[in-house]
Amino acid sequence: TEALRLARQTGHGRGVADQLMNIGLALQGTGDYAAAANHFVSALNYTYVIGYQEGLLYAREQVGQALALQGKHADEGAIYRDIIRRHPGIRRLLSRR
């Protein structure tokens, strides 16, 4: 989207993360849960890299919701394991309450 492009152009990290999540929410609203989950996973990775903890926690919840809406709640663990493999420091933040 235009907002995502502008956020990337200007180097506004939180803006990029927020737009990835907004796109995910829009896709989820149309019933495209797989694409929504992909955007939330992208946001989750990005928020960790830029240190945006609030965004990370929100994206984590949205990943779980998008997968549950697809009936793929069990896939959540595999996605988190892959993210932890790439970003070992994220383990504590991804743990469930």
Secondary structure, 3 states (H helix, E strand, C coil): CHHHHHHHHHCCHHHHHHHHHHHHHHHHHCCCHHHHHHHHHHHHHHHHHHCCHHHHHHHHHHHHHHHHHCCCCCHHHHHHHHHHHHCHHHHHHHCCC
